[in-house]
Amino acid sequence: MNARPIDQLNDFVLSTGAADVPSSVKEMAKVFLLDTLTVGLSGAAEPIAQNARDASVNFGHGEIARPLGCRVKRPVGTAAFISAFHIHCQEWDCVHEPAVVHAMSVVTAALAAWGQRVSLSGEDFLLGLTLGVEYAARLGMASEGEMQFFRPATAGLMGAAASLARLSGAQGDEYKDRVGLAFSQVSGSMQSHLEGGAAMALQVGLAARSAVTANDFGAAGFTGPHDVIEGPFGFLRLIEKAYDANQLTAGLGHTFAIAQLSHKPYPSGRASHGALEVLKNIVVDAGIPPSQIASISLSAPRLIHRLVSRPSHPGMSTNYARLSLPYLAWRLIFDGELSGESFTQAKLSESDVLARGGDFSLIVNEVNDPNALGPQAIEVHLRDGQVLKQVITDMLGSPLRPLNQGQQREKAEACLLALDPETRASAVRDIEAQVQNLEAMEDISTLIEALPQFTD
């Protein structure tokens, strides 16, 4: 009898060693680790992140692992929660577009926290990232339906749990127990995304904590359900509903998901990036002022509409605004750029920008794939009768249009606004050097301790 796709994926996670991962894949893993770490440092400076850290004090006490950007160490599960919250709270974390999963966020946070407790080597940390991202992304790629649950948290939790179990030395039923215990904690519907609140970052943070919890319970002898992906009440049937299990293994071992991630140039939902880049090119860079624009329309797949079509309005939260394409588009046009500073309360309250929100419309096109981000087509109607048009296929930062090293560094520096301007470039170079030296590290704590620390 042929093994089921999930059995093949589990075998891959359990049998793949560092020597089995191509050097080119390892280099891409380092590229996106650098991105994830600097995005996490940026998130640490967000006001809402302080609220999350304050609440997490009630999780327990103990100084074991350092969350990203923090001076104070915390229990491992708490550190995983805080780091994951930091990574996702600005919508700036990298994404696997076909899977619609921010595949690094939960995995990196869980591994970094747990790794500090067990003195995980840099080589094993890199392997764990690669395997965890593979597992998480393949769950997303197998889906053929619209997201009902927030996939960065749900698939991210499963990928992190599989990775932690593998690095803990769990095999056979013990490995399945730990992944099953993680599935028993899967949660987080798309309702929070629909309403645009900070609960999405909480979901990502709690998923990282749950991955650590599942591994700890498994190590303590707890058993969990085993058939948790393809079973009658498993992940694909309950969480994703419509799926093709063959996508769990298509190209497995020949292509690696961690080498197919996309950078996010803007701190906003990835679904907004195509329109934002075009508007930067054909409006901002062309010197067209907002007063000359009558309206903007975007024709795009329904996933774009589901994720970022919400209207802008007075009093909207920062998290809501990052997923409001009408706000994002006009903010970019008025300011000439979109950055972390585009979401201050003063910016969110500017009446001139909010008044133009109704002049942006989004039309659902005929693309049938519920997980497709393109193609898209944008039209900018000027008051003199001109219409500027452009088709959007591959977005900047995707594998087909990757950020070059200079652009990667520019984003990394933009993530370190909490540091003095004169020290940002040197800080990025220091982090780059640590990441490049990862495989020589005996303990991943060396990397975490070398990161800037600017909050408790």
LOVOLUM-660409 format. One record per residue (C-alpha): residue in three letters; x, y, z. Coordinates in Angstrom, 2 decimals. Each point is the difference from the previous one (the first is absolute). Example, Ala and Ser with C-alpha at 12.3 -4.5 7.8 and 13.67 -1.06 7.14 Angstrom:
<atoms>
{atom "ALA" {12.30 -4.50 7.80}}
{atom "SER" {1.37 3.44 -0.66}}
</atoms>
This chain:
<atoms>
{atom "MET" {0.00 0.00 0.00}}
{atom "ASN" {1.32 3.42 -0.95}}
{atom "ALA" {0.57 2.41 2.87}}
{atom "ARG" {-2.43 2.89 0.25}}
{atom "PRO" {1.32 3.46 -0.86}}
{atom "ILE" {0.10 1.06 3.66}}
{atom "ASP" {2.00 -3.11 0.89}}
{atom "GLN" {2.51 0.92 -2.71}}
{atom "LEU" {0.20 3.58 1.30}}
{atom "ASN" {0.56 -1.25 3.55}}
{atom "ASP" {2.71 -2.39 -1.22}}
{atom "PHE" {1.67 2.92 -1.77}}
{atom "VAL" {-0.01 2.12 3.17}}
{atom "LEU" {1.38 -2.87 2.07}}
{atom "SER" {2.68 -1.17 -2.43}}
{atom "THR" {1.36 3.20 -1.51}}
{atom "GLY" {3.29 1.17 1.45}}
{atom "ALA" {2.01 3.18 -0.48}}
{atom "ALA" {2.14 -1.69 -2.66}}
{atom "ASP" {-3.13 -0.76 -2.04}}
{atom "VAL" {-0.92 3.69 -0.39}}
{atom "PRO" {1.66 1.67 -3.02}}
{atom "SER" {2.33 2.89 0.80}}
{atom "SER" {-2.11 2.31 -2.16}}
{atom "VAL" {-3.02 -0.78 2.18}}
{atom "LYS" {1.99 0.67 3.16}}
{atom "GLU" {1.03 3.38 -1.36}}
{atom "MET" {-3.62 0.91 -0.72}}
{atom "ALA" {-0.94 -1.16 3.50}}
{atom "LYS" {2.56 2.45 1.36}}
{atom "VAL" {-1.39 2.79 -2.19}}
{atom "PHE" {-3.48 -0.46 1.42}}
{atom "LEU" {1.26 -0.56 3.53}}
{atom "LEU" {1.68 3.42 -0.17}}
{atom "ASP" {-3.29 1.46 -1.23}}
{atom "THR" {-2.00 -1.72 2.74}}
{atom "LEU" {2.35 1.06 2.78}}
{atom "THR" {0.07 3.67 -1.04}}
{atom "VAL" {-3.77 0.07 -0.50}}
{atom "GLY" {-0.34 -1.48 3.50}}
{atom "LEU" {2.26 2.71 1.40}}
{atom "SER" {-2.17 2.60 -1.71}}
{atom "GLY" {-3.14 -1.50 1.50}}
{atom "ALA" {1.50 0.15 3.47}}
{atom "ALA" {-0.24 3.80 -0.17}}
{atom "GLU" {-3.71 0.02 -0.89}}
{atom "PRO" {-2.23 1.37 2.81}}
{atom "ILE" {-2.35 -3.01 -0.21}}
{atom "ALA" {2.98 -2.31 0.58}}
{atom "GLN" {0.44 1.47 3.48}}
{atom "ASN" {-3.59 -0.98 0.76}}
{atom "ALA" {0.75 -3.56 -1.10}}
{atom "ARG" {3.14 -0.14 2.15}}
{atom "ASP" {-1.87 1.37 3.01}}
{atom "ALA" {-2.75 -2.61 -0.32}}
{atom "SER" {2.49 -2.82 -0.50}}
{atom "VAL" {1.43 0.59 3.49}}
{atom "ASN" {-2.95 -2.07 1.20}}
{atom "PHE" {1.24 -3.01 -1.99}}
{atom "GLY" {2.57 -0.72 2.69}}
{atom "HIS" {3.41 1.01 1.28}}
{atom "GLY" {3.54 -1.05 -0.83}}
{atom "GLU" {2.94 1.44 -1.89}}
{atom "ILE" {0.94 -2.60 -2.60}}
{atom "ALA" {-0.39 1.37 -3.53}}
{atom "ARG" {0.29 3.51 -1.42}}
{atom "PRO" {-2.79 1.17 -2.35}}
{atom "LEU" {1.04 2.02 -3.05}}
{atom "GLY" {0.99 3.54 0.97}}
{atom "CYS" {-0.48 -0.50 3.75}}
{atom "ARG" {2.41 0.61 2.85}}
{atom "VAL" {-1.87 -2.34 2.38}}
{atom "LYS" {-0.04 -3.77 -0.39}}
{atom "ARG" {-3.22 -1.95 0.50}}
{atom "PRO" {-1.31 -3.57 0.13}}
{atom "VAL" {0.44 -1.81 -3.31}}
{atom "GLY" {-3.69 0.01 -0.96}}
{atom "THR" {-0.31 3.67 0.88}}
{atom "ALA" {3.09 0.88 -2.01}}
{atom "ALA" {-1.40 -1.88 -2.99}}
{atom "PHE" {-3.30 1.87 0.32}}
{atom "ILE" {1.65 3.42 0.25}}
{atom "SER" {2.42 -0.56 -2.88}}
{atom "ALA" {-2.76 -1.25 -2.30}}
{atom "PHE" {-2.22 2.94 0.94}}
{atom "HIS" {2.86 2.37 -0.77}}
{atom "ILE" {0.60 -1.65 -3.37}}
{atom "HIS" {-3.59 0.20 -1.20}}
{atom "CYS" {-1.52 3.06 1.66}}
{atom "GLN" {1.01 2.37 -2.83}}
{atom "GLU" {-0.98 -2.25 -2.94}}
{atom "TRP" {3.61 0.27 -1.20}}
{atom "ASP" {1.03 -3.67 0.28}}
{atom "CYS" {0.87 -2.04 -3.07}}
{atom "VAL" {-2.62 -2.25 -1.58}}
{atom "HIS" {-0.26 -3.11 -2.14}}
{atom "GLU" {-2.42 1.32 -2.59}}
{atom "PRO" {-1.38 -3.25 -1.51}}
{atom "ALA" {-0.68 -1.30 3.51}}
{atom "VAL" {-1.21 3.39 1.33}}
{atom "VAL" {2.05 -0.69 3.14}}
{atom "HIS" {2.43 2.24 1.89}}
{atom "ALA" {2.00 -3.17 0.34}}
{atom "MET" {3.05 1.33 1.90}}
{atom "SER" {-1.78 1.84 2.80}}
{atom "VAL" {-1.19 -2.72 2.36}}
{atom "VAL" {2.82 -2.39 -0.87}}
{atom "THR" {2.78 2.54 0.63}}
{atom "ALA" {-1.47 1.21 3.29}}
{atom "ALA" {-0.59 -3.49 1.39}}
{atom "LEU" {3.40 -1.33 -1.04}}
{atom "ALA" {1.87 3.06 1.27}}
{atom "ALA" {-1.62 -0.20 3.44}}
{atom "TRP" {0.23 -3.77 0.40}}
{atom "GLY" {3.50 -0.02 -1.47}}
{atom "GLN" {1.29 2.31 2.70}}
{atom "ARG" {-1.13 -2.48 2.65}}
{atom "VAL" {1.62 -3.06 -1.60}}
{atom "SER" {3.10 1.74 -1.44}}
{atom "LEU" {-1.06 -0.81 -3.56}}
{atom "SER" {2.83 0.30 -2.48}}
{atom "GLY" {-0.19 2.49 -2.82}}
{atom "GLU" {0.11 -2.79 -2.57}}
{atom "ASP" {-2.96 -1.78 1.61}}
{atom "PHE" {-1.86 3.29 0.33}}
{atom "LEU" {0.40 0.58 -3.74}}
{atom "LEU" {-1.16 -3.54 -0.72}}
{atom "GLY" {-2.97 0.44 2.31}}
{atom "LEU" {-1.02 3.18 -1.78}}
{atom "THR" {0.21 -1.74 -3.36}}
{atom "LEU" {-2.08 -3.00 1.08}}
{atom "GLY" {-2.56 2.00 1.95}}
{atom "VAL" {-0.60 2.42 -2.86}}
{atom "GLU" {-0.30 -2.96 -2.39}}
{atom "TYR" {-2.69 -1.63 2.13}}
{atom "ALA" {-1.95 3.23 0.53}}
{atom "ALA" {0.13 1.09 -3.63}}
{atom "ARG" {-1.06 -3.39 -1.32}}
{atom "LEU" {-3.12 0.05 2.15}}
{atom "GLY" {-0.88 3.31 -1.63}}
{atom "MET" {0.86 -1.19 -3.50}}
{atom "ALA" {-2.27 -3.01 0.46}}
{atom "SER" {-3.00 2.23 0.66}}
{atom "GLU" {-2.45 0.58 -2.84}}
{atom "GLY" {-2.52 2.06 1.91}}
{atom "GLU" {-0.31 3.48 1.45}}
{atom "MET" {1.62 0.49 3.38}}
{atom "GLN" {-2.39 -0.57 2.87}}
{atom "PHE" {2.75 0.05 2.63}}
{atom "PHE" {3.00 2.32 0.15}}
{atom "ARG" {2.54 -2.17 -1.81}}
{atom "PRO" {3.19 1.74 1.22}}
{atom "ALA" {-0.97 -1.13 3.51}}
{atom "THR" {-1.54 -3.39 -0.73}}
{atom "ALA" {2.48 -1.33 -2.57}}
{atom "GLY" {2.80 1.85 1.78}}
{atom "LEU" {-0.75 -1.84 3.23}}
{atom "MET" {0.06 -3.38 -1.74}}
{atom "GLY" {3.27 0.76 -1.76}}
{atom "ALA" {1.65 1.19 3.21}}
{atom "ALA" {-1.22 -3.06 1.90}}
{atom "ALA" {1.33 -2.39 -2.63}}
{atom "SER" {3.35 1.78 0.05}}
{atom "LEU" {0.29 0.01 3.80}}
{atom "ALA" {-0.93 -3.68 0.18}}
{atom "ARG" {2.62 -0.86 -2.62}}
{atom "LEU" {2.76 1.99 1.71}}
{atom "SER" {-0.96 -1.53 3.36}}
{atom "GLY" {0.78 -3.43 -1.39}}
{atom "ALA" {-3.59 -1.23 0.03}}
{atom "GLN" {-0.72 -2.83 -2.43}}
{atom "GLY" {-2.98 -2.12 -0.98}}
{atom "ASP" {-2.98 0.27 2.34}}
{atom "GLU" {1.82 2.45 2.26}}
{atom "TYR" {0.41 2.41 -2.93}}
{atom "LYS" {-3.68 -0.45 -0.92}}
{atom "ASP" {-1.00 0.61 3.63}}
{atom "ARG" {1.70 3.39 0.02}}
{atom "VAL" {-1.44 1.10 -3.35}}
{atom "GLY" {-3.39 -1.27 1.17}}
{atom "LEU" {0.24 1.96 3.23}}
{atom "ALA" {0.69 3.08 -2.09}}
{atom "PHE" {-3.04 -0.68 -2.19}}
{atom "SER" {-2.05 -0.23 3.19}}
{atom "GLN" {0.81 3.68 0.55}}
{atom "VAL" {-0.60 1.29 -3.55}}
{atom "SER" {-2.28 3.03 0.01}}
{atom "GLY" {-0.56 3.46 -1.39}}
{atom "SER" {-2.72 0.66 -2.57}}
{atom "MET" {0.11 2.61 -2.76}}
{atom "GLN" {-2.51 2.14 1.87}}
{atom "SER" {2.80 1.98 1.62}}
{atom "HIS" {1.46 0.67 -3.45}}
{atom "LEU" {-3.39 1.07 -1.30}}
{atom "GLU" {-0.32 2.53 2.81}}
{atom "GLY" {3.66 1.04 -0.15}}
{atom "GLY" {0.94 -0.23 3.66}}
{atom "ALA" {3.22 -0.84 1.81}}
{atom "ALA" {-1.31 -3.50 0.74}}
{atom "MET" {1.76 -1.23 -3.15}}
{atom "ALA" {3.40 0.64 1.54}}
{atom "LEU" {-1.26 -1.59 3.21}}
{atom "GLN" {-0.97 -3.09 -1.99}}
{atom "VAL" {3.51 -0.22 -1.44}}
{atom "GLY" {1.54 0.54 3.42}}
{atom "LEU" {-2.21 -2.57 1.71}}
{atom "ALA" {0.76 -2.49 -2.79}}
{atom "ALA" {3.73 0.29 0.73}}
{atom "ARG" {-0.65 -0.51 3.70}}
{atom "SER" {-2.24 -3.00 -0.78}}
{atom "ALA" {2.73 -1.63 -2.06}}
{atom "VAL" {2.34 0.14 2.99}}
{atom "THR" {-2.78 -1.22 2.30}}
{atom "ALA" {-0.82 -2.95 -2.24}}
{atom "ASN" {3.64 -1.05 -0.11}}
{atom "ASP" {0.34 0.28 3.77}}
{atom "PHE" {-3.14 -2.05 0.63}}
{atom "GLY" {1.21 -2.64 -2.43}}
{atom "ALA" {3.36 -0.14 1.77}}
{atom "ALA" {-1.88 -0.51 3.26}}
{atom "GLY" {-1.71 -3.09 -1.39}}
{atom "PHE" {-3.33 1.37 -1.16}}
{atom "THR" {-1.44 -1.61 -3.10}}
{atom "GLY" {-1.90 1.83 -2.70}}
{atom "PRO" {-2.16 -0.89 -3.00}}
{atom "HIS" {2.06 -1.32 -2.92}}
{atom "ASP" {-2.06 0.34 -3.19}}
{atom "VAL" {-0.23 3.77 0.35}}
{atom "ILE" {0.54 1.13 -3.60}}
{atom "GLU" {-1.97 -2.35 -2.27}}
{atom "GLY" {-2.21 -1.60 2.66}}
{atom "PRO" {-3.79 0.44 -0.01}}
{atom "PHE" {0.33 2.75 2.60}}
{atom "GLY" {3.49 1.09 -1.01}}
{atom "PHE" {1.53 3.29 -1.10}}
{atom "LEU" {-0.78 -0.17 -3.71}}
{atom "ARG" {-3.64 -1.02 0.44}}
{atom "LEU" {-0.93 2.23 2.90}}
{atom "ILE" {2.26 3.02 -0.39}}
{atom "GLU" {0.42 0.19 -3.78}}
{atom "LYS" {-3.08 -2.02 -1.10}}
{atom "ALA" {0.87 -0.22 -3.74}}
{atom "TYR" {3.46 -1.38 -0.74}}
{atom "ASP" {2.30 -2.07 -2.18}}
{atom "ALA" {2.17 -2.14 2.27}}
{atom "ASN" {2.40 -0.73 -2.86}}
{atom "GLN" {1.32 3.55 0.37}}
{atom "LEU" {1.49 -1.07 3.33}}
{atom "THR" {2.70 -1.84 -1.94}}
{atom "ALA" {0.13 1.45 -3.52}}
{atom "GLY" {3.70 0.67 -0.67}}
{atom "LEU" {0.90 -0.87 3.59}}
{atom "GLY" {3.76 0.03 0.46}}
{atom "HIS" {0.57 1.64 -3.38}}
{atom "THR" {-1.58 3.37 0.77}}
{atom "PHE" {0.10 1.61 3.43}}
{atom "ALA" {-2.66 2.41 1.22}}
{atom "ILE" {2.49 2.11 1.94}}
{atom "ALA" {1.68 0.86 -3.32}}
{atom "GLN" {-3.35 1.08 -1.50}}
{atom "LEU" {-1.02 2.64 2.53}}
{atom "SER" {-0.80 3.61 -0.82}}
{atom "HIS" {1.32 3.10 1.73}}
{atom "LYS" {-2.55 2.64 0.90}}
{atom "PRO" {1.38 3.42 -0.96}}
{atom "TYR" {-2.88 1.79 1.73}}
{atom "PRO" {-1.26 -0.46 3.61}}
{atom "SER" {-3.47 -0.96 -1.19}}
{atom "GLY" {-1.93 -3.04 -1.18}}
{atom "ARG" {1.75 -1.72 -2.89}}
{atom "ALA" {-3.21 0.22 -2.02}}
{atom "SER" {0.48 3.78 -0.15}}
{atom "HIS" {3.54 -0.03 -1.36}}
{atom "GLY" {-0.71 -0.34 -3.71}}
{atom "ALA" {-2.19 3.09 -0.11}}
{atom "LEU" {2.35 1.95 2.25}}
{atom "GLU" {3.04 -0.64 -2.18}}
{atom "VAL" {-1.83 1.04 -3.16}}
{atom "LEU" {-1.34 3.17 1.62}}
{atom "LYS" {3.51 0.85 1.15}}
{atom "ASN" {1.27 -0.43 -3.56}}
{atom "ILE" {-2.72 1.64 -2.09}}
{atom "VAL" {-1.29 2.64 2.41}}
{atom "VAL" {2.54 0.93 2.69}}
{atom "ASP" {3.15 -0.32 -2.12}}
{atom "ALA" {-1.76 1.75 -2.88}}
{atom "GLY" {-0.68 3.00 2.22}}
{atom "ILE" {-3.80 -0.17 -0.23}}
{atom "PRO" {-1.54 1.73 3.05}}
{atom "PRO" {-3.10 -1.42 1.75}}
{atom "SER" {-2.09 2.95 -1.20}}
{atom "GLN" {0.39 -1.12 -3.64}}
{atom "ILE" {-1.34 -3.50 0.70}}
{atom "ALA" {-3.73 -0.54 -0.36}}
{atom "SER" {-0.15 -3.69 0.96}}
{atom "ILE" {1.90 -3.27 0.15}}
{atom "SER" {-1.38 -3.45 -0.76}}
{atom "LEU" {1.58 -3.41 0.43}}
{atom "SER" {-1.19 -3.21 -1.63}}
{atom "ALA" {1.34 -2.95 2.00}}
{atom "PRO" {-0.75 -3.56 1.17}}
{atom "ARG" {-2.50 -0.39 2.81}}
{atom "LEU" {2.79 -0.79 2.49}}
{atom "ILE" {1.23 3.59 -0.41}}
{atom "HIS" {-3.51 1.23 0.66}}
{atom "ARG" {-0.36 -2.21 3.08}}
{atom "LEU" {3.30 1.10 1.47}}
{atom "VAL" {0.37 3.74 -0.66}}
{atom "SER" {-3.18 1.55 -1.42}}
{atom "ARG" {-1.27 1.40 3.32}}
{atom "PRO" {-0.81 3.73 -0.14}}
{atom "SER" {2.01 2.56 1.90}}
{atom "HIS" {-1.82 1.96 2.70}}
{atom "PRO" {0.69 2.34 2.92}}
{atom "GLY" {1.06 -1.77 3.16}}
{atom "MET" {1.27 -3.15 -1.74}}
{atom "SER" {2.74 -1.90 1.79}}
{atom "THR" {3.54 -0.41 -1.25}}
{atom "ASN" {-0.60 -3.69 -0.70}}
{atom "TYR" {-3.14 0.81 -1.97}}
{atom "ALA" {1.79 2.65 -2.05}}
{atom "ARG" {2.77 -2.40 -1.02}}
{atom "LEU" {-2.69 -2.08 -1.72}}
{atom "SER" {-1.97 2.88 -1.54}}
{atom "LEU" {1.13 0.51 -3.58}}
{atom "PRO" {-1.98 3.26 -0.36}}
{atom "TYR" {1.99 1.45 2.91}}
{atom "LEU" {3.31 -1.51 -1.09}}
{atom "ALA" {-0.32 1.23 -3.57}}
{atom "TRP" {-0.89 3.58 0.85}}
{atom "ARG" {2.53 0.12 2.86}}
{atom "LEU" {2.69 -0.97 -2.50}}
{atom "ILE" {-1.17 2.57 -2.53}}
{atom "PHE" {-0.20 2.84 2.54}}
{atom "ASP" {3.34 -0.77 1.68}}
{atom "GLY" {1.98 -1.46 -2.88}}
{atom "GLU" {0.86 -3.07 2.07}}
{atom "LEU" {-1.46 -2.59 2.34}}
{atom "SER" {2.00 -0.90 3.10}}
{atom "GLY" {-0.34 -0.90 3.63}}
{atom "GLU" {-0.65 3.67 0.70}}
{atom "SER" {-3.09 -0.05 -2.24}}
{atom "PHE" {-2.10 -1.46 2.81}}
{atom "THR" {0.33 2.46 2.85}}
{atom "GLN" {-3.26 1.28 1.45}}
{atom "ALA" {0.69 3.39 -1.57}}
{atom "LYS" {0.34 -1.59 -3.43}}
{atom "LEU" {-3.08 -2.18 0.46}}
{atom "SER" {-2.05 3.08 0.87}}
{atom "GLU" {0.95 2.21 -2.97}}
{atom "SER" {-3.28 1.09 -1.54}}
{atom "ASP" {1.50 0.69 -3.46}}
{atom "VAL" {1.01 -3.65 -0.38}}
{atom "LEU" {-3.15 -1.43 1.55}}
{atom "ALA" {-2.18 2.14 -2.24}}
{atom "ARG" {1.44 -1.67 -3.09}}
{atom "GLY" {-0.69 -3.57 1.16}}
{atom "GLY" {-3.23 -0.16 -1.97}}
{atom "ASP" {1.93 0.81 -3.18}}
{atom "PHE" {1.66 -3.41 0.09}}
{atom "SER" {-2.04 -2.97 -1.21}}
{atom "LEU" {0.84 -3.68 -0.20}}
{atom "ILE" {-1.70 -2.24 -2.56}}
{atom "VAL" {0.16 -3.80 0.26}}
{atom "ASN" {1.27 -1.52 -3.25}}
{atom "GLU" {-0.68 -3.45 -1.47}}
{atom "VAL" {2.95 -1.89 1.52}}
{atom "ASN" {-1.41 -3.20 1.52}}
{atom "ASP" {2.87 -0.98 2.32}}
{atom "PRO" {-1.06 1.10 3.51}}
{atom "ASN" {3.65 0.29 1.06}}
{atom "ALA" {1.26 2.00 -3.00}}
{atom "LEU" {1.48 3.48 0.42}}
{atom "GLY" {0.05 0.79 -3.71}}
{atom "PRO" {-0.24 1.03 -2.66}}
{atom "GLN" {-1.25 3.47 0.81}}
{atom "ALA" {-0.65 3.11 -2.09}}
{atom "ILE" {0.01 3.58 1.28}}
{atom "GLU" {-1.47 3.14 -1.58}}
{atom "VAL" {0.70 3.54 1.18}}
{atom "HIS" {-2.50 2.49 -1.38}}
{atom "LEU" {1.34 3.56 -0.13}}
{atom "ARG" {-2.20 3.10 0.03}}
{atom "ASP" {1.21 1.01 -3.46}}
{atom "GLY" {-1.48 -3.19 -1.46}}
{atom "GLN" {3.20 -2.07 -0.20}}
{atom "VAL" {-0.12 -3.58 1.25}}
{atom "LEU" {3.21 -1.64 1.19}}
{atom "LYS" {-0.15 -3.80 -0.21}}
{atom "GLN" {2.30 -2.83 1.01}}
{atom "VAL" {-0.31 -3.77 0.42}}
{atom "ILE" {1.50 -1.52 3.15}}
{atom "THR" {1.35 -3.54 -0.11}}
{atom "ASP" {2.99 -0.74 2.22}}
{atom "MET" {0.41 2.33 2.96}}
{atom "LEU" {3.28 1.51 1.12}}
{atom "GLY" {1.66 -2.24 2.57}}
{atom "SER" {-1.36 -3.23 -1.47}}
{atom "PRO" {2.32 -2.79 -1.24}}
{atom "LEU" {-0.41 1.24 -3.59}}
{atom "ARG" {0.76 3.60 1.04}}
{atom "PRO" {2.17 -0.35 3.10}}
{atom "LEU" {1.41 2.90 1.97}}
{atom "ASN" {3.68 0.45 -0.71}}
{atom "GLN" {2.47 0.19 2.85}}
{atom "GLY" {-0.13 3.77 0.09}}
{atom "GLN" {-3.79 -0.03 0.24}}
{atom "GLN" {0.15 -2.65 2.72}}
{atom "ARG" {2.36 2.16 2.02}}
{atom "GLU" {-2.14 3.09 -0.58}}
{atom "LYS" {-3.01 -1.82 1.43}}
{atom "ALA" {2.04 -1.35 2.92}}
{atom "GLU" {1.16 3.52 0.88}}
{atom "ALA" {-3.58 1.26 -0.26}}
{atom "CYS" {-0.92 -2.62 2.59}}
{atom "LEU" {2.45 1.46 2.51}}
{atom "LEU" {-1.56 3.43 0.49}}
{atom "ALA" {0.27 -0.51 3.75}}
{atom "LEU" {3.76 0.36 -0.36}}
{atom "ASP" {1.95 3.18 -0.59}}
{atom "PRO" {0.23 0.74 -3.75}}
{atom "GLU" {3.78 -0.15 0.09}}
{atom "THR" {0.01 -3.52 1.44}}
{atom "ARG" {-2.65 -1.66 -2.16}}
{atom "ALA" {2.27 -0.93 -2.91}}
{atom "SER" {2.67 -1.43 2.29}}
{atom "ALA" {-2.64 -1.90 1.97}}
{atom "VAL" {-1.30 -1.60 -3.19}}
{atom "ARG" {3.52 -0.97 -1.03}}
{atom "ASP" {0.56 -1.56 3.42}}
{atom "ILE" {-3.21 -2.04 -0.24}}
{atom "GLU" {0.92 -1.07 -3.54}}
{atom "ALA" {3.37 -1.21 1.21}}
{atom "GLN" {-1.58 -1.99 2.83}}
{atom "VAL" {-2.50 -1.64 -2.37}}
{atom "GLN" {2.70 -0.85 -2.53}}
{atom "ASN" {2.01 -1.62 2.80}}
{atom "LEU" {-2.99 -2.03 1.17}}
{atom "GLU" {1.30 -3.45 -0.85}}
{atom "ALA" {3.13 0.58 2.10}}
{atom "MET" {-2.01 0.91 3.12}}
{atom "GLU" {-0.09 -2.58 2.76}}
{atom "ASP" {-2.98 1.68 1.64}}
{atom "ILE" {-2.74 2.06 -1.67}}
{atom "SER" {0.06 2.25 3.08}}
{atom "THR" {3.09 1.61 -1.54}}
{atom "LEU" {-2.15 1.40 -2.81}}
{atom "ILE" {-2.85 1.13 2.24}}
{atom "GLU" {2.33 1.71 2.48}}
{atom "ALA" {1.70 1.90 -2.85}}
{atom "LEU" {-3.28 1.65 -1.09}}
{atom "PRO" {-0.83 3.55 1.14}}
{atom "GLN" {-1.97 0.12 3.25}}
{atom "PHE" {-2.07 3.12 0.55}}
{atom "THR" {-3.05 -0.99 2.03}}
{atom "ASP" {-0.80 -2.04 3.10}}
</atoms>
